Amino acid sequence: MAENNNGQPLPQSPHPALRQLEPLVGTWQISGPEVSGTVTYAWMEGGFFLIQTFDLHQGGGHQKGVEYTGFDPDTQTLRSRLMGTDGSNYTYTYQVDEGGFWYWYGEKGSEDFSYSTFNVDRTAYEGRWHFRQPGGTPGGYTYRATRLPDFLPEET
């Protein structure tokens, strides 16, 4: 995400690319051999940012925090800032396609990424994180996310 928009005119409306993130809205139960917990995605009032809160147990640790995702006009991507209760402050890039979504650590195309595939009704997704371990050896883990029933989209 652009570092800031100080001195720039504010956007009049949310960028249309943000609607790609709509399938993520809700609370998800995360599970896998090396990860468990919940993540919740919700739109900030106004619709300019998607907010993710997370509470995960992973690799023997406990990660909690918040992520704000918006449209970055400099890179023309959906960029986020993730801040953890451990002091972490990371940038990620999202891209949603017909079958799932990419989540890159840092820039789009990074070697550290996950790709998740949605089920047909988008009430679950599964994927794998790919990342480099210290020393450059490949690492990663698999996960599954299931949307909690209280957050199923209402039928119209």
C-alpha positions in Angstrom: 0.0 0.0 0.0 1.3 3.5 -0.6 2.9 4.6 2.6 0.4 7.4 2.9 -1.7 9.8 0.8 -0.5 12.9 2.6 -0.9 15.9 0.3 -2.9 13.9 -2.2 -6.6 14.2 -3.1 -8.6 11.6 -1.3 -10.3 9.0 -3.4 -14.0 9.7 -4.0 -15.0 6.0 -3.7 -13.3 2.7 -3.0 -11.3 1.3 -5.9 -13.4 -1.4 -7.8 -10.5 -3.9 -7.4 -11.3 -4.1 -3.7 -14.5 -6.0 -4.5 -12.2 -9.0 -5.3 -11.8 -9.5 -1.6 -15.5 -9.9 -0.9 -15.3 -13.8 -0.8 -13.1 -13.5 2.3 -15.5 -11.5 4.4 -16.5 -13.5 7.5 -14.9 -15.5 10.2 -12.9 -18.6 9.3 -11.7 -21.6 11.4 -8.2 -22.4 10.3 -6.8 -25.9 10.7 -3.8 -27.9 9.5 -1.0 -30.1 10.7 1.0 -27.0 11.8 -1.6 -24.3 12.3 -5.0 -23.7 14.1 -7.1 -20.7 15.0 -9.4 -18.1 13.5 -9.3 -15.2 11.2 -12.0 -12.6 10.6 -12.3 -10.3 7.6 -14.6 -7.3 7.6 -15.0 -4.1 5.6 -14.0 -0.9 7.4 -16.9 1.6 7.2 -16.7 3.4 3.9 -15.3 0.3 2.1 -11.8 1.6 1.4 -10.1 -1.1 3.5 -10.7 -4.8 4.4 -9.6 -5.5 8.0 -8.4 -8.9 9.0 -8.0 -9.9 12.6 -6.2 -13.2 13.4 -5.5 -15.4 16.3 -3.4 -18.4 15.2 -1.3 -21.1 16.9 1.5 -22.0 14.6 4.9 -23.7 14.8 4.8 -23.7 18.6 4.0 -20.0 18.7 0.9 -17.8 19.1 0.3 -15.0 16.6 -2.4 -12.4 17.0 -2.8 -9.1 15.1 -4.6 -7.0 12.5 -4.2 -6.4 8.8 -5.5 -3.5 6.7 -5.8 -4.1 3.0 -6.5 -1.4 0.4 -5.8 -0.6 -3.2 -2.3 0.7 -3.8 -2.3 3.1 -6.8 1.6 3.0 -7.0 1.6 -0.8 -7.7 -2.0 -1.2 -8.9 -2.4 -4.1 -6.5 -4.3 -5.0 -3.3 -1.7 -4.3 -0.6 -1.8 -4.8 3.1 -0.1 -3.9 6.3 -0.1 -6.6 8.9 0.8 -5.7 12.5 1.2 -8.3 15.2 1.0 -8.2 18.9 4.7 -9.3 18.8 5.7 -6.1 17.1 5.8 -7.5 13.6 4.9 -5.0 10.8 4.7 -6.7 7.4 3.5 -5.9 3.9 1.5 -8.4 1.8 -0.1 -8.4 -1.6 -3.5 -10.1 -2.5 -4.9 -11.2 -5.8 -8.2 -13.1 -6.1 -9.1 -15.1 -9.2 -12.1 -17.3 -10.1 -10.9 -20.3 -8.1 -9.0 -18.9 -5.2 -6.6 -16.3 -4.0 -2.8 -15.5 -3.9 -1.3 -14.0 -0.8 2.3 -12.9 -1.3 4.7 -11.8 1.5 5.8 -8.4 0.2 5.6 -7.9 -3.5 3.4 -9.7 -6.0 5.4 -12.7 -7.4 7.5 -13.1 -4.2 8.9 -16.6 -3.5 7.2 -16.5 -0.1 3.4 -16.9 -0.8 0.3 -19.0 -0.3 -2.3 -19.9 -2.9 -5.7 -21.0 -1.6 -8.5 -22.7 -3.6 -12.1 -22.1 -2.7 -14.7 -24.8 -2.7 -17.7 -24.4 -5.0 -19.9 -22.3 -2.6 -16.9 -20.5 -1.1 -17.6 -21.7 2.4 -14.1 -23.2 2.6 -10.7 -22.9 1.1 -7.5 -24.8 1.4 -3.9 -24.1 0.4 -0.3 -24.2 1.2 2.2 -21.6 2.3 5.6 -21.7 0.5 8.5 -19.9 2.1 12.3 -20.0 2.4 13.7 -21.2 5.7 16.9 -19.6 7.2 19.7 -20.8 4.9 17.4 -20.8 1.9 15.9 -24.3 2.2 12.2 -24.6 1.1 9.6 -24.6 3.9 5.8 -24.4 4.2 2.7 -25.9 5.5 -0.8 -26.8 4.4 -4.0 -25.4 5.9 -7.8 -25.5 5.5 -10.2 -22.7 6.3 -13.9 -23.2 7.0 -16.3 -20.3 7.2 -18.2 -20.3 10.5 -22.0 -20.5 10.1 -22.8 -17.2 11.7 -21.1 -15.5 8.8 -22.6 -17.3 5.9 -23.8 -14.8 3.2 -27.5 -14.1 3.5 -29.7 -15.5 0.7 -31.5 -12.8 -1.3 
